[in-house]
Amino acid sequence: MRSESQQAAGAIRARAGDAPINIGLVLGTGLAAIGEHLASPVSIPYQNLAGFPRSALGGAESEVMVGTLGTARVAILKGRVLYHETRDMAAMRVPLETLKLLGAEAVVLVSSAGSTRADLAPGALVAIKDHINLTGLNPLTGESGESRFTDMSAPYDPVLRERFLMAAHSVSRKTSEGVYMWFPGPTFETAAEIRTAHTLGADLVGMSLVPEVILARHLGLRVLAISMVTSFASGVRPEQVERDDRMRVAGATILSLTRVLVKFFEIWVVGSPLRR
């Protein structure tokens, strides 16, 4: 673990107490409202934590929030930085290492995505079951030691995914499973790229998740990744992809996603999902 991660974990414990974190939750732009549902929250700005990325989240300050969601003790990372912002695939390494040091055994990664399928419309919630990364970029490039050869045969934990789908069903929220293809951005994909992605088996495309998933698995964290479909990808429908439209869809979907996540964290404790 990096010294910055050790320092950050110490700073969070000093503010939030020594009780271990059960699970981490990483949120991106437009999704930070989930943090408002934490019970007894303690907030620490990223700027006060060594090694945390310096970025703004929708005009608000990025921060770590520690509290209770459902019945789990959760650390929420409100804000992520993307490869196209930093040219650093491992930009979220220290925050994820910090979660591990705080005791987390798993992490939930939430993002928005575009759909490559006409039958997977904006507003859908999708549990990621696998991903495609053909960019040649990897956050573990340059690592030393045998641990850099991280197994990625099943990066998305099937037990956690099952629990998420159970939670969604219990609150009458329809969900599905899908394959996510990573593009580095910042431009949206061309129609030809989307046709290729769909042919290769991708249901979703996006600019986040995959670097974090690789880092999390490298750290031994189990992963649940959820994407909110906020638009059709290029060429699926005739209209252009507009960022403002994506943010409006994300805002409209966040309430039901929050209900599902709260139920998921209740199942997390009651059902002991870490026992395969």
C-alpha positions in Angstrom: 0.0 0.0 0.0 1.2 3.5 -0.8 2.1 5.9 2.0 -0.6 8.3 0.8 -3.2 5.5 1.3 -2.0 4.9 4.8 -2.2 8.6 5.6 -5.6 8.9 4.1 -6.9 5.9 6.0 -5.6 7.4 9.2 -7.2 10.8 8.6 -10.6 9.1 7.9 -10.3 7.0 11.1 -9.5 10.2 13.1 -12.8 11.7 11.9 -15.1 8.8 11.6 -13.8 6.3 14.2 -12.0 3.0 14.1 -15.0 0.8 13.3 -14.2 -1.1 10.1 -15.9 -0.3 6.8 -18.0 -3.1 5.4 -18.1 -1.9 1.8 -17.1 1.0 -0.4 -19.4 2.8 -2.8 -17.8 4.9 -5.6 -20.0 7.5 -7.4 -19.5 9.6 -10.4 -21.0 12.9 -11.8 -24.7 13.2 -11.2 -24.9 10.3 -8.7 -23.6 12.0 -5.5 -27.2 12.4 -4.1 -27.0 8.9 -2.7 -24.8 10.2 0.0 -27.7 12.1 1.4 -29.3 8.8 2.5 -26.4 8.0 4.9 -27.2 7.8 8.6 -24.8 9.7 10.9 -22.6 10.8 8.1 -19.0 12.1 8.5 -17.6 14.0 5.5 -13.9 14.5 4.6 -13.1 16.6 1.5 -10.7 14.9 -0.9 -8.4 17.9 -0.6 -7.8 16.9 3.0 -6.7 13.3 2.1 -3.2 12.5 0.8 -3.1 11.1 -2.7 -6.8 11.7 -3.5 -7.6 13.2 -6.9 -8.3 16.9 -7.1 -11.5 17.1 -9.1 -14.9 18.8 -8.9 -18.1 16.9 -8.9 -20.9 18.8 -10.7 -19.6 22.0 -9.2 -19.5 20.5 -5.7 -16.4 19.5 -3.7 -15.5 15.8 -4.0 -15.5 14.1 -0.6 -15.5 10.8 1.4 -18.6 10.2 3.4 -18.7 7.5 6.1 -21.9 6.4 7.7 -24.6 3.7 7.7 -26.6 2.8 4.6 -29.2 0.1 5.2 -27.4 -1.9 7.9 -23.9 -1.7 6.5 -21.1 0.7 7.5 -20.2 2.3 4.2 -17.6 4.7 2.9 -18.8 6.6 -0.1 -16.4 8.2 -2.5 -18.3 11.1 -4.0 -16.3 11.8 -7.1 -14.0 9.9 -9.5 -11.5 11.1 -12.0 -11.4 9.5 -15.5 -8.5 8.6 -17.7 -9.3 11.4 -20.2 -9.0 14.0 -17.4 -5.6 12.8 -16.1 -4.0 10.5 -18.6 -3.5 8.3 -15.6 -5.3 4.9 -15.6 -4.4 4.4 -11.9 -5.8 7.8 -10.8 -8.2 6.1 -8.4 -5.6 3.8 -6.9 -5.2 5.6 -3.6 -8.9 6.0 -2.9 -9.4 2.2 -3.5 -6.3 1.3 -1.4 -7.8 3.5 1.3 -11.1 1.6 1.3 -9.1 -1.7 1.6 -7.1 -0.3 4.5 -10.4 0.8 6.2 -11.5 -2.8 6.2 -13.7 -3.0 3.1 -14.0 -6.4 1.5 -15.9 -5.2 -1.5 -16.7 -2.1 -3.5 -19.8 -1.0 -5.4 -19.0 1.0 -8.5 -21.9 3.1 -10.0 -21.7 4.9 -13.3 -23.7 6.0 -16.2 -23.4 4.4 -19.6 -24.7 4.4 -23.2 -26.8 1.5 -24.6 -25.8 -0.3 -27.8 -29.2 -2.1 -27.9 -32.5 -0.6 -29.1 -34.3 -2.7 -26.4 -32.1 -1.4 -23.5 -33.5 2.1 -23.1 -32.4 5.1 -21.0 -33.4 4.7 -17.4 -32.5 1.0 -17.2 -30.3 -0.3 -14.4 -27.8 -2.9 -15.5 -25.5 -5.1 -13.3 -22.3 -5.6 -15.1 -21.3 -9.2 -15.6 -18.1 -8.7 -17.7 -16.3 -6.0 -19.6 -14.3 -5.5 -22.8 -11.2 -3.4 -22.9 -9.4 -3.4 -26.3 -7.5 -0.1 -25.8 -4.2 -1.6 -24.7 -4.4 0.5 -21.5 -4.1 -1.0 -18.1 -3.6 0.6 -14.6 -1.3 -2.1 -13.6 1.3 -1.4 -16.4 4.6 -0.8 -14.7 3.8 -2.8 -11.6 6.4 -5.2 -10.2 5.9 -8.6 -8.6 3.7 -11.5 -9.4 0.6 -9.7 -8.1 0.4 -7.6 -11.3 -0.8 -10.8 -13.1 -4.3 -10.3 -11.6 -6.9 -12.9 -12.6 -9.7 -11.2 -14.6 -11.6 -14.4 -15.5 -14.5 -13.3 -13.3 -14.0 -9.7 -12.2 -17.6 -9.0 -11.3 -18.7 -11.0 -8.2 -21.7 -13.3 -9.1 -22.9 -13.4 -5.5 -23.0 -9.7 -5.1 -24.7 -9.3 -8.4 -27.3 -11.9 -7.4 -27.9 -10.0 -4.2 -28.3 -6.7 -6.1 -30.9 -8.3 -8.4 -32.7 -9.7 -5.4 -32.7 -6.3 -3.8 -34.1 -4.7 -7.0 -36.8 -7.3 -7.3 -37.8 -6.7 -3.6 -38.5 -3.0 -4.4 -40.2 -3.8 -7.7 -37.4 -2.3 -9.8 -36.6 -4.0 -13.1 -32.9 -4.6 -13.7 -30.8 -6.6 -16.2 -27.3 -7.8 -16.6 -24.9 -6.8 -19.4 -21.4 -6.5 -20.7 -19.7 -3.1 -20.6 -17.1 -1.9 -23.1 -14.6 0.8 -22.0 -13.7 3.7 -24.2 -11.3 6.3 -22.8 -13.1 9.4 -24.1 -13.6 12.3 -23.8 -15.5 12.1 -27.2 -18.5 9.9 -27.5 -18.1 6.9 -29.8 -18.8 6.9 -33.5 -21.7 4.9 -34.9 -19.2 2.5 -36.5 -17.5 2.0 -33.1 -20.9 1.2 -31.5 -21.8 -1.3 -34.2 -18.4 -3.0 -33.6 -18.9 -2.9 -29.8 -22.4 -4.5 -30.2 -21.0 -7.2 -32.6 -18.4 -8.0 -30.0 -21.0 -8.6 -27.3 -21.1 -5.2 -25.5 -24.5 -4.1 -24.2 -23.1 -0.8 -22.8 -20.3 1.6 -23.4 -18.7 4.2 -21.1 -15.7 6.0 -20.0 -15.3 4.8 -16.4 -15.6 1.6 -14.3 -13.0 -0.6 -16.0 -9.8 1.0 -14.6 -11.3 0.9 -11.1 -12.4 -2.7 -11.5 -8.9 -3.8 -12.5 -7.4 -1.9 -9.5 -10.0 -3.3 -7.1 -9.4 -6.8 -8.2 -5.7 -6.3 -7.9 -6.3 -5.2 -4.2 -8.5 -8.3 -3.6 -11.7 -6.3 -3.4 -14.8 -8.0 -4.6 -16.7 -5.9 -7.2 -20.3 -5.1 -7.9 -20.7 -2.6 -10.8 -23.9 -1.0 -11.7 -24.6 1.2 -14.7 -27.5 3.5 -15.3 -28.3 3.8 -19.0 -28.5 7.5 -19.6 -28.7 7.4 -23.4 -28.6 5.3 -26.5 -25.1 5.2 -27.9 -24.3 6.7 -31.3 -26.2 5.3 -34.2 -28.6 3.2 -32.1 -31.2 6.0 -32.6 -31.0 9.0 -35.0 -30.7 11.7 -32.3 -27.3 12.9 -31.1 -25.8 12.1 -27.7 -26.0 15.2 -25.5 -24.4 15.3 -22.1 -27.2 17.4 -20.6 -29.8 14.8 -21.6 -27.7 12.1 -20.0 -27.5 14.0 -16.7 -31.3 14.5 -16.7 -31.9 10.8 -17.2 -29.4 10.0 -14.4 -31.2 12.4 -12.1 -34.6 10.8 -12.8 -33.2 7.3 -12.2 -31.3 8.1 -9.0 -34.2 7.7 -6.6 -35.0 4.2 -7.6 -31.3 3.2 -7.6 -31.1 4.6 -4.1 -34.0 2.3 -3.0 -32.3 -0.7 -4.5 -28.9 0.1 -3.0 -30.4 0.6 0.5 -32.1 -2.8 0.2 -28.9 -4.3 -1.1 -27.0 -3.2 2.0 -29.6 -4.7 4.2 -29.2 -8.0 2.4 -25.4 -7.6 2.6 -25.5 -8.0 6.4 -28.5 -10.3 6.8 -27.6 -12.6 4.0 -23.8 -12.7 4.5 -23.2 -12.3 0.7 -19.4 -12.7 1.1 -19.9 -16.4 1.8 -19.8 -18.2 -1.5 
